[in-house]
Amino acid sequence: MMNGLLAFSGVNTKIRAMQKNFISEEGFREIVSLPDVPAIINYLRRYPCYKAEFERMGEAELHRGNVEFLLGNSVYEDYAKIYHFCNEDQKKFLREYARRYAIKYLKTCLSYAFIGKTPNPNVYLYRWFYDKYTPLDMDALFYSTTVESTLEALKGTEYYPVLSKVHENPEAQLFDYETALDMYHFRTMWNNRKKLFSKEGCEVIASGFGTKFDLLNIWYIHRARQNFHMSEADTYALTIPILYKLSSQNIREMVEAETEEAFRTALDKTFYGRRYTEFGPQNLGDLYEYVGRHVLEVEARKYPNSIAVMYRYLYVKEVQDAALTAAIECVRYGLSPDEAMENLSAMVRGI
């Protein structure tokens, strides 16, 4: 216990200081009540992490598109600050976690490669991060305007064999490449947990990622069966083959549900349907956002001297910046504060 306390004292102190940049639910209500995007930018300047980002550009450049990239950079800046305070064992988690950021950039590059274009040049705001914390050749990927050249740029990285296998199918679509990347990240983090982390760290990964897998499976099954009317066989092929609180019977009943009402009945039988009764098929995205954050908050309280604190911080910061992007869109399109908060509720509730 004492060893854990001493090992995490420095990074936990840093994270407690950084949490002052978290915006409360009431703060988000103030944001969506503002008249326009410039007013939101001025509001966010009261938070040091955002003030520093906005100083990267002149006032005339601070429009909605650029602001979204600057918000994304604040996540990477926070990752780097935490990394700096970690010992070698703690950095193992952050290196594994950085895979999600590498995959985010890969998905962006692939989406543009599919239409023969290059991404928004603003992605170069993140060059310092990708060069230092990922194995990606940012230039080679940026200028790859075909899937083939994207794969060529990935040779020698862990992602090349993953995507090469997808590319063997001449009918593979962007969704297939993105799904393969996600599945690779999930399986790798899950399979590596016991050899990389302490007993407490393994429990944190099991809880955080296990919950994520379950919720994604619920979401995937509902979309496949109820929205796209896919066959049962094709739906099973989409599911993540790792179950945490879901059972095989839960999966089968949701896949076999022919109607929305039948899916709701199947969902209600799951751990999540019983535990979070306010959510249903109509708001599974909200269930994913709220429960994912709630689980990590519980783990951070349960294991205060573990990777749970870092994991929870990075997750909440990413959700917060996504919520800010959504809030800016709500103000831009003239939604009332109540309408905007309804859209943001799962992301900002209880922050």
Residue pairs with C-beta under 8 A, 6 or more apart in sequence:
1 305
4 200
4 305
4 306
5 305
7 87
7 89
7 90
7 305
8 90
8 304
8 305
8 306
8 309
10 85
11 82
11 85
11 86
11 90
11 309
11 310
12 304
12 305
12 309
14 81
14 82
14 85
15 82
15 309
15 310
15 313
18 49
18 78
18 81
18 82
18 313
19 313
20 47
21 47
21 48
21 49
21 50
21 317
22 316
22 317
22 320
22 351
23 31
23 47
23 320
23 324
23 348
23 351
24 351
25 348
25 349
25 350
25 351
28 323
28 327
28 341
28 344
28 348
28 351
29 337
29 341
30 43
31 40
31 43
31 44
31 324
31 327
31 331
32 327
32 330
32 331
32 335
32 337
32 340
32 341
32 344
33 337
34 40
34 43
34 331
35 331
36 331
36 332
37 63
37 64
37 67
37 328
37 331
37 332
38 62
40 327
40 328
40 331
41 54
41 62
41 67
44 50
44 51
44 54
44 324
45 51
45 54
49 74
49 77
49 78
50 70
50 71
50 74
52 74
52 77
53 70
53 71
53 73
53 74
53 77
54 62
54 67
54 70
56 70
56 73
56 125
57 66
57 70
64 328
64 329
64 332
65 120
65 122
66 122
67 328
68 325
68 328
69 120
69 122
69 123
69 125
70 125
71 321
71 324
71 325
72 125
72 126
72 321
73 125
73 126
73 129
74 317
74 321
75 314
75 317
75 318
75 321
76 101
76 126
76 129
78 313
78 314
78 317
79 94
79 97
79 98
79 101
79 129
79 133
79 314
80 129
80 132
80 133
82 94
82 310
82 313
82 314
83 91
83 94
83 133
86 94
86 310
89 198
90 307
90 310
92 196
92 197
93 196
93 197
93 201
93 307
93 310
93 311
94 310
95 133
96 188
96 189
96 192
96 196
97 311
97 314
98 133
98 134
99 134
99 185
99 188
99 189
100 185
101 129
101 130
101 133
101 134
102 130
102 134
102 135
102 136
102 159
103 159
103 181
103 182
103 185
105 123
105 126
105 130
105 134
105 136
105 138
105 141
106 136
106 141
106 150
106 154
106 159
106 181
107 177
107 178
107 181
108 119
108 123
109 119
109 141
109 142
109 144
109 150
110 147
110 150
110 174
110 177
110 178
111 174
112 118
112 119
112 145
113 144
113 145
113 146
113 147
113 149
113 150
114 147
114 174
116 145
116 146
117 145
118 142
118 143
118 145
119 142
123 138
123 142
124 138
124 142
126 138
127 138
130 136
130 138
131 138
135 156
135 157
135 158
136 154
136 157
137 153
140 152
140 153
141 150
141 153
141 154
143 149
144 150
144 152
144 153
147 167
147 177
148 167
150 163
151 160
151 163
151 164
151 167
154 160
154 163
158 184
159 181
159 184
162 180
162 181
162 184
163 177
163 180
163 181
165 180
166 172
166 176
166 177
166 180
169 176
179 238
183 240
186 209
186 212
186 213
186 240
186 242
187 242
189 205
189 209
190 205
190 209
190 213
190 242
193 201
193 202
193 205
193 206
193 209
194 202
197 204
197 205
197 307
198 306
200 303
200 306
200 307
200 308
201 306
201 307
203 299
203 303
204 299
204 303
204 306
204 307
204 308
204 311
205 307
206 244
207 244
207 295
207 296
207 298
207 299
208 292
208 295
208 296
208 299
208 308
208 311
208 315
210 242
210 244
210 245
211 244
211 245
211 291
211 292
211 295
212 292
213 240
213 242
213 243
213 244
214 243
214 244
214 245
214 246
214 271
214 272
215 272
215 284
215 287
215 288
215 291
215 292
216 240
216 288
217 239
217 240
217 243
217 246
217 251
218 246
218 254
218 267
218 270
218 272
218 284
218 287
219 284
219 285
219 288
220 235
220 238
220 239
220 240
221 235
221 238
221 239
221 251
221 254
221 255
222 254
222 263
222 281
222 284
224 230
224 234
224 235
224 238
225 232
225 235
225 254
225 255
225 257
225 263
226 257
226 260
226 263
226 281
230 238
232 255
232 256
235 255
236 255
239 251
243 251
245 270
245 271
245 272
246 270
246 271
246 272
250 266
250 269
250 270
253 266
253 269
254 263
254 266
254 267
254 270
256 266
257 263
257 265
257 266
260 281
263 281
264 280
264 281
267 273
267 280
267 281
268 274
272 279
272 287
272 291
276 287
276 290
276 291
279 286
279 287
279 290
283 346
285 346
286 345
286 346
287 346
288 346
289 319
289 346
289 347
290 346
290 349
292 315
293 312
293 315
293 316
293 319
294 350
296 308
296 311
296 312
296 315
296 316
297 312
299 308
299 311
299 312
300 308
300 309
300 311
300 312
302 308
316 351
319 347
320 347
320 348
320 351
322 347
323 344
323 347
323 348
326 343
326 344
326 347
327 340
327 344
330 339
330 340
330 343
330 344
331 340
335 343
341 348
